């Protein structure tokens, strides 16, 4: 299986997938890493491991951004697309062309603290300010909405009295680094079946 990974930032989620692929636990090859941010360290991580990279500037491309992104993805022709901290919301054309083949990780327990405007530190600040006792992360298939696709996996993180947005972020990220590679492994092994809003996991493959 060939995967394309989209990442906007430091790329620690990307690194967790690279490590799992190189260790052999994910039966797949990372065909390319694409970023929408110039200078994103995710691109450097990919280069270190000999993975082809692309950087698309929304500022420069403007309304050509999505056309160029789709062109590159179609040229690579991957079996799956993984959003590992990708800030840009994919447009409907891309989502429809790769239905149930795009996986995203979100740093909260969807449907809480998700949707447009909820990403990165903003999620953890909202979690902290709301005073919830538990947060976590969610891996889901991408549909035309923002964080509204069928949920693959979730894991809970306890919010302690002395936690801050920064410490919450650290704890959630640690869980992300386990949950996302596992979801990608299930996808690469063909063990995920989507029926409506439900994702069934074949435990016996």
Secondary structure, 3 states (H helix, E strand, C coil): CEEEEECCCCCHHHHHHHHHHHHCCCCCEEEEEEECCCCCHHHHHHHHCCCCEEECCHHHHHHHHHHHHHHHHHHHCCCEEEECCCCCCCCHHHHHHCCCCEEEEECCCCCCCCCCCCCCHHHHHHHHHHCCCEEEEEEEECCCCCCCCCEEEEEEEECCCCCCHHHHHHHHHHHHHHHHHHHHHHHHCCCEEEECCEEEECCCC
